[in-house]
């Protein structure tokens, strides 16, 4: 079976070899772990964000940036495009932010291929029937500071690899690479909701593509989180190709999938988060989904569309 860590390593090697050109910094910890700073102490770049996103997806997707990406006749903004023939493995087996890395005073949301070694969370890998067995571990960290040896050792231990075989890529939400990689979760937001909320077997999703606008960079971490989430909730467009079985209601799946189907829809995420007293657990998680969904049932030939881009809410969130 394909290895998300070995596939992603090809892109990691490219980033290391071209670090200066793409605006990142590469360093080694004393334990041999490699750190790729993609936005903490460096500016990053569009190319770095594109490559970072591909690594999040375990190297099993094509990632590009469209400039501009038209959302309406009067509104265009740079956008991230994602295409994959391994939707379940690339988005849920790698890209999903399923690892809360907490060591000492360091905390980060962990995404990427190393999760398929540590099996965080284990139930996700049971549901998609996947596990990696590579001898290297690559993890992307959404954090505003770089990790130390204790963090890298902890990740190595959880993945069953040597510390010198750990590669950690770091970008804050409030950075260009952060904005790009979160927009690049447009397909994953849909597969996550399919699996976790709608209890649909995502292994039936054979191909997927999506596009979402890149949120403006905001130095305020909480506001950046709001804008980057809204990029997908109000501007993300996705396309899923499903090999259904008799009894599957693909029309209902499409109707329930967009962010607009949730009770919490209708306000920028920062406003919703503030009303919830910044308690993530008080928020309707069903709103974390693409704005627009198109599903092609390859068994019946039917195609269903639901939701739509909400330019006004997107402009309000972005301050345009």
C-alpha positions in Angstrom: 0.0 0.0 0.0 1.2 3.6 -0.7 3.1 5.3 2.1 2.1 8.9 2.9 5.4 9.5 4.6 7.6 8.3 1.8 5.5 10.1 -0.8 5.7 13.3 1.2 9.4 13.0 1.7 9.9 13.8 -2.0 8.4 17.2 -1.4 10.2 17.7 1.9 13.5 17.1 0.1 12.6 19.6 -2.6 11.8 22.2 0.0 15.1 21.6 1.8 17.1 21.9 -1.4 15.3 25.1 -2.4 14.8 26.7 1.0 16.2 30.1 0.2 14.2 30.4 -3.1 10.9 29.6 -1.4 11.5 31.7 1.8 11.9 29.0 4.4 14.6 28.2 6.9 15.9 24.7 7.6 17.7 23.6 10.8 18.8 20.5 12.6 18.2 19.8 16.3 21.0 18.1 18.3 19.0 14.9 18.2 19.1 15.0 14.4 15.5 16.0 13.8 15.0 18.4 10.9 12.9 21.6 11.4 11.5 23.5 8.4 10.4 26.9 9.5 7.7 28.0 7.0 6.4 31.1 8.7 7.6 31.6 12.4 10.8 33.5 11.8 10.6 33.7 8.0 8.1 35.2 5.5 7.4 32.0 3.5 6.0 32.3 0.0 3.2 31.1 -2.2 5.4 28.2 -3.4 6.2 27.2 0.2 2.4 27.2 1.0 1.7 25.0 -2.0 4.4 22.5 -1.1 3.5 22.5 2.6 -0.1 21.7 1.7 1.0 18.8 -0.5 3.0 17.4 2.4 -0.1 17.7 4.7 -1.9 15.6 2.1 0.8 12.9 2.3 2.1 13.7 -1.2 -1.0 12.1 -2.7 -2.5 15.2 -4.2 -1.8 17.8 -6.8 -1.8 21.3 -5.3 -1.7 24.6 -7.1 -2.5 28.2 -6.7 -4.9 30.0 -9.1 -4.4 33.8 -9.4 -7.0 35.0 -9.4 -9.8 32.5 -8.4 -13.1 34.1 -9.4 -15.9 33.7 -6.9 -18.2 36.2 -8.6 -18.1 38.7 -11.4 -16.9 41.4 -9.0 -14.8 39.4 -6.6 -11.6 37.5 -7.3 -8.9 36.4 -4.9 -5.9 34.0 -5.1 -7.1 30.4 -4.4 -5.7 27.0 -3.6 -6.6 24.1 -5.9 -6.5 20.5 -4.7 -7.0 17.2 -6.7 -6.5 13.7 -5.4 -7.2 10.1 -6.4 -6.7 9.0 -2.8 -9.3 11.1 -1.0 -9.7 9.1 2.2 -6.0 8.4 2.8 -4.7 11.9 1.7 -7.3 14.0 3.6 -8.2 11.9 6.7 -5.2 9.6 6.8 -2.8 12.6 6.6 -4.1 16.1 6.3 -6.7 16.0 9.1 -5.5 18.0 12.2 -5.9 15.0 14.3 -2.9 15.2 16.6 -2.8 17.7 19.5 1.0 17.9 20.1 1.5 19.1 23.7 4.9 18.8 25.3 6.0 21.1 28.1 5.0 24.6 27.1 4.8 23.7 23.4 1.4 23.1 21.8 0.5 22.7 18.2 -2.2 21.1 16.0 -0.4 18.3 14.1 -1.3 17.3 10.6 0.3 15.2 7.9 1.7 11.8 7.2 3.2 11.1 10.7 -0.3 10.6 12.0 -0.5 7.4 10.0 2.3 6.0 12.0 1.1 7.2 15.4 -2.5 6.4 14.5 -3.9 9.6 16.0 -6.8 9.2 16.3 -6.9 5.4 16.0 -10.6 5.2 15.0 -10.0 7.2 11.9 -7.5 4.7 10.6 -9.8 1.8 11.4 -12.6 3.5 9.5 -10.5 4.2 6.4 -8.5 0.9 6.7 -5.1 2.4 6.5 -1.8 2.5 8.3 1.7 3.5 7.2 4.8 1.6 8.1 7.5 3.9 6.9 10.7 4.5 8.9 10.5 8.3 8.7 7.9 10.6 10.2 6.8 13.9 8.7 4.5 16.2 10.6 3.2 19.7 10.0 2.6 21.8 13.0 0.3 24.8 13.2 2.2 26.8 15.9 3.7 30.2 16.4 7.1 29.0 17.7 9.5 26.2 16.7 9.6 22.9 18.6 12.6 21.7 20.5 14.2 18.3 21.0 11.7 17.2 23.6 8.9 17.7 21.1 10.7 15.9 18.3 11.6 13.0 20.6 8.0 12.7 21.7 6.8 12.5 18.1 9.6 10.0 17.2 8.5 7.8 20.1 4.8 7.9 19.1 5.7 7.0 15.5 8.2 4.3 16.3 11.0 5.9 14.4 14.4 7.4 15.3 14.6 11.1 16.2 17.0 11.7 13.3 14.2 10.5 11.0 11.7 13.1 12.1 10.9 16.1 9.9 8.7 18.9 11.4 7.3 21.7 9.3 6.0 24.7 11.2 3.7 27.6 10.2 1.5 29.8 12.3 -2.1 30.4 11.3 -1.1 34.1 11.0 1.3 33.6 8.1 1.0 33.3 4.4 1.8 29.6 4.5 -0.8 29.2 7.3 -3.5 30.9 5.2 -2.6 28.7 2.2 -2.6 25.3 3.9 -5.9 26.0 5.7 -7.6 26.9 2.4 -6.0 23.7 1.1 -8.2 21.7 3.5 -11.3 22.4 1.4 -11.6 18.8 0.2 -10.8 17.4 3.7 -13.5 19.5 5.4 -16.0 17.6 3.2 -14.6 14.1 3.7 -14.3 14.8 7.5 -18.0 15.8 7.7 -19.0 12.8 5.6 -17.3 10.4 8.0 -17.7 12.0 11.4 -21.2 13.5 11.1 -23.0 11.8 8.2 -21.5 8.4 8.8 -20.8 7.8 5.1 -18.1 5.3 4.1 -15.5 7.7 2.7 -13.7 4.7 1.0 -16.4 5.0 -1.6 -15.1 8.5 -2.6 -12.7 7.6 -5.4 -11.6 11.0 -6.6 -12.0 14.5 -5.2 -11.1 18.1 -6.1 -11.6 21.5 -4.6 -10.7 25.1 -4.6 -10.8 27.8 -1.9 -9.7 31.4 -1.6 -6.6 32.2 0.4 -7.5 34.4 3.4 -5.7 37.7 3.9 -2.9 37.3 6.5 -3.8 38.7 9.9 -1.2 39.0 12.7 -3.8 38.4 15.3 -4.0 34.6 15.7 -7.6 34.4 16.7 -8.7 36.7 13.8 -6.5 34.7 11.4 -8.2 31.5 12.6 -11.6 33.1 11.8 -10.6 34.3 8.3 -8.9 31.1 7.3 -11.8 29.0 8.3 -14.3 31.3 6.6 -12.3 30.9 3.3 -13.5 27.3 3.2 -16.9 27.8 4.9 -18.0 30.6 2.6 -15.7 30.2 -0.4 -14.8 26.6 -0.8 -16.0 24.6 -3.7 -15.6 20.8 -3.8 -16.2 18.0 -6.2 -16.5 14.3 -5.1 -16.7 11.2 -7.3 -18.4 8.5 -5.4 -18.8 4.8 -6.2 -22.1 4.2 -4.4 -23.8 1.0 -3.4 -27.5 0.1 -3.6 -29.2 2.0 -0.7 -26.8 4.9 -0.6 -28.7 8.2 -0.7 -26.2 10.4 -2.5 -28.7 13.2 -3.0 -29.2 13.5 0.8 -25.5 13.3 1.3 -24.9 16.3 -1.0 -27.7 18.3 0.7 -26.3 17.7 4.2 -22.7 18.3 3.4 -22.3 22.1 2.8 -21.6 24.5 5.6 -24.9 26.2 5.0 -26.7 23.1 6.2 -25.5 23.6 9.7 -27.4 25.5 12.4 -24.3 27.7 13.1 -24.1 29.0 9.6 -24.6 32.7 8.9 -21.9 34.7 10.6 -18.1 34.9 10.2 -16.4 32.3 12.3 -14.7 34.8 14.6 -18.1 36.2 15.6 -19.4 32.8 16.3 -16.3 31.9 18.3 -16.5 35.1 20.3 -20.2 34.5 21.1 -19.2 31.0 22.3 -16.7 32.7 24.7 -13.9 31.3 22.6 -14.9 27.8 23.7 -14.5 25.6 20.6 -16.7 22.9 22.1 -19.7 25.2 22.2 -19.6 25.6 18.4 -21.7 23.5 15.9 -18.9 21.4 14.3 -21.2 20.8 11.3 -20.4 24.2 10.0 -16.8 23.1 9.2 -17.5 22.1 5.6 -17.1 23.5 2.1 -19.5 26.2 0.9 -20.5 24.3 -2.3 -20.6 20.6 -3.0 -21.0 18.7 -6.2 -21.2 14.9 -6.0 -21.1 12.6 -9.0 -22.5 9.2 -8.3 -20.4 7.1 -10.7 -22.7 4.0 -10.3 -25.9 5.7 -11.4 -24.5 8.6 -13.4 -26.4 11.1 -11.4 -24.8 14.4 -10.1 -26.0 16.5 -7.2 -25.1 20.0 -6.2 -25.8 21.8 -2.9 -24.8 24.9 -1.2 -23.0 27.9 -2.8 -20.4 30.5 -2.3 -21.4 33.4 0.0 -19.4 36.3 -1.3 -21.0 38.8 1.1 -20.0 36.8 4.2 -16.6 36.2 2.8 -16.0 39.9 2.2 -17.3 40.7 5.7 -14.8 38.2 7.2 -11.9 39.4 5.1 -12.7 43.0 5.8 -13.1 43.8 2.1 
